[in-house]
Amino acid sequence: MDIQDLTSAVDEGIDNGLDWISSNAGGFFDAVRLVLETFYNGIAWLLQAPPFLVIVAVIALLGWRAVSLRFGIAAAVGLVFCALIGLWPETMATLALVIAASVLALLFAIPVGILAGFSPRLNAVLTPILDMIQTLPPYIYLLPAIALLGFGPATALVATVVVAIPPALRLTAHGIRLTPRNFLELGEASGITPGQMFVKIRLPFAMSSIMTGVNQCLMMAFGMVVIAGIVGSGGLGAAIYDAIRTLNIGKSIDAGIAIVILTMILDRITEGAAKDRREAK
Amino acid sequence: MTNTLPDGNSPLIDCRSVWKVFGQRSEAAIKAITERGLGKSEVLKEFSCVVGVADVSLTLNKGEIFCIMGLSGSGKSTLIRLFNRLIEPSLGQIFVCGKDVAKLNAQDLRATRARDIGMVFQNVALLPNRTVLENAAFGLEVQKVEKERRLETAKKALTTVGLADWVNRFPNELSGGMQQRVGLARAIASDPDIILMDEPFSALDPLIRRQLQDEFRELSKTLGKSAIFITHDLDEAIRIGDRIAIMKDGAIIQVGTAEDIILNPADGYVADFVAGISRLHLVKAHSVMHPVAAFTAARPDLDVSRFSRTSPEADVDELIHIFLDGGQDGVAVLDDGAVVGVVTPRSLLQGVKGKEPGEATAF
């Protein structure tokens, strides 16, 4: 009984804390929300303003350069399919959310990952935190975000960023630690400065691991934006959520197919970019 | 401490009683070494510290190739890294081009490593994402030499090592021997006075290895470079080195020319090493000959003036040829036009076999 009392006291404390934060720092969170939504809207505008064939052509070209001509054509066909089933605006909204979340996640994960690669102590502090983020059910992140930022893409963005950070951070740190000893010695013996050591030796060796991290970050973001349909992310996530609520199975399958197509395109393109670097070695 | 460049006579590297002790209690161990004169095994027992380099003194003279021969674990790789301070010495002083390396600040140390000392590694360490040319230019790039000039210099260096046609390839397209040539080109592109060679040819197959050994020796002599060359292969040390140091358990147990070491091994360990070495090109006439006076006294029946003649530097191989061609009882050794000694068939055989300590030259 005592323990249950204690537990509910703690829960109540957390709830009160969140209430207090949202009522006292409301201005701050409104500003955060405004910045995030502006960022998201900017990217969404870039993807939705041009005629859809222009976007298809650009993505097909990327697919061709990064993977192969065949893949470029397949990507174009897949995207045209998304448009034909009437989900083009939703597909682009989802893509915008994934890109926005990945950019923000990488802006944090890569620099911190680099520091963690150099500092075993920072790494020791980060590892349990990352473990926790990755093992908790991703729904958890929606709740505090919705409490502070309200219903809408900003909440979806924050929750997605949290989920997308760990793989990119881990793989970046791993890449930095991976530098072969003999190359560090070569640098030292050549009279290299610490800055040059990082740019000319550590970073090139870390690059393929970092690119794999970018790829994993995108994949986690994709998984999360669909879940985030529940908090008003818009796009395909919202389409699926609506379909579930109205038990419209056909529509949910359409949206599911669009998600799969988009995920495969981005996965292969970023994986291709990572592989390019490996092959250059 | 002097900062001027050494003149022709002062050594490029002057290493004075240097120790390197690894381990958590290395400072206490060093104190015990200086105060109580502890040896390697006592240090290990008392402080559980490993002595990597024990009281090594050596000099590298200008234009000289100095080989350090030792088996794995003898401390030779540690020693070579003390010269450019990749490893900090625990005790003793090392002067490179007249500068005490231990006293250099970070910037001066970088400058010394970049300009005075080149290094070639056993595992080559060519950056896989760069072309051969960019790899060879790496040292100059670090020194912020402008791109056009550094690529031109690197190309010259690659031409010197015979890789002019391979500049735009990537390292993984090259054979092991070619990769090692790129490593050498990278070291000489910065035009250092000293080249540190850390077992560069050990991983190559024997034929390529011998070819590279000869090329390296010729190259460093033409370019006027001085080199410290680490190897575990005595044949290689003999082929390349002007002087050879034999290292064991962190200490140098003998320094000398190949002939010195072959003819007068300092102890049983060295003697075991040199036992298998062919003496044909190492033992010279001056070390197997009888002084002329002793010879005429012992064999008054023979006329030295009718013998074939040779120089004191003629090796055993040449002497054998002379005997085979002439069928005489002796060969006269001439120095400055005067006969200084006589080689007899028996003294020659003794030279080939290797003289036991204290054994007299046979007539």
Boltz contact constraints between the chains, C-beta under 6 A:
constraints:
  - contact:
      token1: [A, 182]
      token2: [B, 123]
      max_distance: 6.0
  - contact:
      token1: [A, 182]
      token2: [B, 125]
      max_distance: 6.0
  - contact:
      token1: [A, 183]
      token2: [B, 125]
      max_distance: 6.0
  - contact:
      token1: [A, 186]
      token2: [B, 125]
      max_distance: 6.0
  - contact:
      token1: [A, 188]
      token2: [B, 86]
      max_distance: 6.0
  - contact:
      token1: [A, 189]
      token2: [B, 84]
      max_distance: 6.0
  - contact:
      token1: [A, 189]
      token2: [B, 113]
      max_distance: 6.0
  - contact:
      token1: [A, 189]
      token2: [B, 119]
      max_distance: 6.0
  - contact:
      token1: [A, 190]
      token2: [B, 139]
      max_distance: 6.0
  - contact:
      token1: [A, 190]
      token2: [B, 142]
      max_distance: 6.0
  - contact:
      token1: [A, 191]
      token2: [B, 110]
      max_distance: 6.0
  - contact:
      token1: [A, 191]
      token2: [B, 113]
      max_distance: 6.0
  - contact:
      token1: [A, 191]
      token2: [B, 114]
      max_distance: 6.0
  - contact:
      token1: [A, 192]
      token2: [B, 142]
      max_distance: 6.0
  - contact:
      token1: [A, 196]
      token2: [B, 142]
      max_distance: 6.0
  - contact:
      token1: [A, 204]
      token2: [B, 129]
      max_distance: 6.0
  - contact:
      token1: [A, 280]
      token2: [B, 129]
      max_distance: 6.0
  - contact:
      token1: [A, 281]
      token2: [B, 128]
      max_distance: 6.0
  - contact:
      token1: [A, 281]
      token2: [B, 129]
      max_distance: 6.0
